[in-house]
């Protein structure tokens, strides 16, 4: 009986390892079922790696070689996807090819932020060229503008999103990414041309609708619809060089963002989880580029928001 139980446990361990490894390696092959479970999985994909220490712990506890072998498949799949994130990132001080042409900061400041001026000063202290903010309220906007103005004389805002720049801005206008059913006062997109020393760059700031996890599954319909509209705007952009800064309300692995990510270059190594600020589990604040590369991305210290700011070094 004991031997039979041991074989059953080994079979369970092998099955779990195969399932987790398969989900990691072939998550793109999962069908889009009602409730969008595949999108939810892709949002938190790196955390599937927790199955590896769990299986190894089980193997040690049970002294089971099959359980140890079962951890190899998910471990290999995880390392294939995310192993590069664990390697040391580029050091701009010792690698001239990695010196940033542009530094951008992206931050959802939170519509209930108790200290807008303090948040703005913290972001300005980074010395970034561009600062994009979301969830700007009419009452807080003057505080952000006043605190950022000394270092960022160029500024544009549309609805609840704004962009501050060290470099002149031109052709600033709202970008319509409003899903059906929302009122005309819902405006979360803008576009401007930043006239940088390296040439003109189209800068987009966007805040896609929030996701909802409920009885019917992963509610992403409005977010996905907004992503399609943003993708169309990016496709129609005449400038070659584009920087997109925004709270996209998911990670770049989520297939719901494919209309956007298919037209942009993803950042390089680093998890840089930005949400929630107390215990970050995902980077939903993104810096994406076209005809440029994000050579380093990192989170900054917490502000009064439930998101962490994200800073990115961009190389043209």
N, C-alpha and C positions, 0 to 999 in steps of 0.2 A: 504493500500500500504506500509506504514511504517513497519508494522508487518511482511509483506512478505519479505521486504528487510532485516530486522533483522534476519529472519530465514535463508535467503540465505547466509548472512555473517557468521552466525553460522555454516552452512553446509560447507562453504569454509574453515573456521578455523579448523573444525573437520577433514575435508579431508586432509588439509595440515599437521596437527599433525599426522594423521595416516600414511601418505606417508613418512614423515621424520622419524618417529619411526620405520616404517617397513624397510626403507633403512639402518638405524643404526643396527637394530637387525638382519636383514637377508641379509646383503650385499653380503655374500658369495653365496647366492642362485641366485644372478643376473646372467643372461647368458652373455657369452663373445660375444658381438655383434661386428660387424665391427666398427672400430674406437675406440674400447676399452673404452666405457664410464664407465664401471664398475671399470676398473683400475684407471681412473681419480678420480672417486668418492672415492675409497679406499685410494688414496694418501692423500686426504684432509678430511678424514672421521671425525676427531674431530670437524671440523668447522661446521658440520651440527647442532651442539648444539646451534648455534646462532639462530636457529628457536625458541628455548624455550623463550628467552627474547622477541623476536619479537611477539610471540603469547600472552605472558603475557601483553606486552605493548598494543597490540590491544584490549585485554580483558579489560584493565583499561580504555582505550580511549572510547570504545564502551559500557563499563559497561556490558560486556557479560560474563555470567557464562560459557556457552558452550565453548567459546574461551579459558577461563582459564583451563577448564577441558581438552581441546584439547592439551594443553602443557604438560599434565602429561605423555602421552605415549612417546614422544621423550625425555622428561627429564629422565624417568626411563631407557630407552634404553641407553642414553648417560652415565648416572651414572653407569650402569652395565658394560659398556665397559671401561670408562675412570675415573670413580669416584675415584678409588684407587690412581690415579695420583695426586689427590688434597690433599691426606693425607701426613703428615710429613714423610719424608724419614728416613731411618736408620741413626743413628749418630754413626759413627765408634769409636768416643772417649768414648762413654758410653755403647757400645755393643761389647764386645770382639769377639762375633761370626760373626760380620760384618766387622772386620778389613780385609783390602784387602791383598790378597796374591800377587797380581799383579795390577799395575795401568797402563792403556793404554790410549794413546791419539791418536785420529784419526783426520786428517785435510786435506781437499782439499785446498792447499795453493794458488791456482789460478795461471794460467800460465802468468798472467800479474801483479803479485804481485810486487809493487814498492820497497818493503823492505824485501827481503828474509832473510837477516841476522837478522833483528829485529824480524821477525816472528819466526825464529828458536830460538832466545834467549827467547822469550815469552813462547814458548812451553817447552823449557828446564827448565824454572823456576818452572814448575809444579812438577818436581822431578819424573815424570812418569818412569816406567820401560821400556816401549815400546812407540815409536812414529812412526806412519805410516803417510806418506805423499803421496798425489797424485798431478798430474799436475806439476811434476818437469820438468823443461826445461833444456836442456844442458847448457845454460848460467847461470841459477840460481843454479843448483845443487852444484857447488863448494862452493857457499856462505852458503847454508844450511849445507853442510858437515863440513865446517870449524867452523861454530858457534856451531854445536852440538857435535863435536868431543871431547871436554874436558870432557863432562859428559856421552857421549854415544860412547864409543870406538869401538863398534861393529856395522857394517853397511852393508847393501846390497841394491842394486837397480836393477830394470829391466824396461827398457823403461821409462815411466813417473811416476812410483811408487817406493817408497823406504821405508826402515825400519831401524830405529835406535834403539839400545838396550843397556841397562846397562849390560846385561848378554851375554855370548858368543853365537854366532850364528853358526849353522852348516847346511849342506845339503841345502844351499840356491840355488834356481833355479827359472826360470820364470814359470808361469802357463799360459797355452794357453787358453784364454777366448775370442779370437778374432772371431767375427761373420763373416760370409761369405761376400765376397766383399770388405773387408778391406785389405790393404797392409800388407806385412810382418813387416813393421816398426811399426805397431800398437801393442804395448805391454803394457798391463795394469794390469798384475797379477804377483805375486811372492809368493813363499812359503819358509819358513826357519824354522829350529828347534831352539828354544830358550832354552838354558840350564839354567833354573832358579833354585834357591835354593830348590824349591818344586818339581823339576823333569823336564823332557823334555816336551816342549809344542810346537806343530806345530802352526806357526803363518802365516796366509795368509793376504796379502794386495791386494785389488782389486779396480778397478775403472770401473764400468759398463758404457756402452754407455749412452749418454744423451737422454732424452725424447724430443719429439717434439709435440707441440700442434698446429695443423693446420686445414685446410679446411676439411681434411679427418678424423679428430678426434685425438685421443691420439696415437701418433706414438711411439710405444714401442717395435717394432719387434726386433730390434738389441739388445736392453737392455734385452729382454726376452731370446733371443738366447744365449747371454753371460751368463745370470743367469743359464741356463741349463748346460753350460760348467763348470761353477764354481761349481755347485751342484755335477757334476760328479767327479770333483777333490776332493771335500770334502768327497764324499762317498768312494773314493779310498784311503783316508788318513789312514795310518796304526797306527798312534799314537791316543790314546784315547782322550787326552786332546788337544783341538783345540781352537784357538782364531782367529776370522775373523775381520779384520779392513778394512773399505773401504767406499768410496762414491758409494753407490749402486743405486743412482739416483731414489730412492723412499722410502716410509716408509715400515715397516714390515707388514702392513696390505694389501699392494698391492699384489694381487694374482700372478702378473708376477714374483715376487721374491720367489714364493713357492718352486722351486727347491733348493733354498738356505736355506730359513727359515725352511723348513721341516726337515733339517738335523742339525739344530742348536737350541740353547736355546735363546729365546728373552730376552732382558733386562727387568728389573723390572720396577717399577713405575717411572714416570717423562716423561713429554713431551720432554724437551730438544730440542726444534726446532733449527735446524742449518742452514737453508737456506730459503731465502737469508739473508745475514748478516744484512742488513739495517732493515728489518722487517721480522724476521723469521716466516714462516708459516708451516714448516714441518721439520722433522728430516730425512734427506736422507743420512746422514753420520752415519754409523752403527758400533757397536761393538757387535758381536754375539759370542757365546761360545758353546763348547761341552764338557761334563764332567766337567763343571764349571758353575758358575753363576755370572752374572753382578748384583751386589748388589746395585750399585748406578751409575747413569749416569747423566752428567751435561754438559752444554756448558760453554766455557771459553770466555774471552773478545775477541772482534773482532781484527783481524790482517789486513793485506793488501789484504785479500781475500774476495770473495763474499760469502764464507761459514764461519760459526763459528766453531772453534775447539770443539771437543767433548771428554770429559774425562770419563773414566769408571773405577770403582773399581771392580776387579774380585776376586772371592773367589773360591778356588779349593775344 
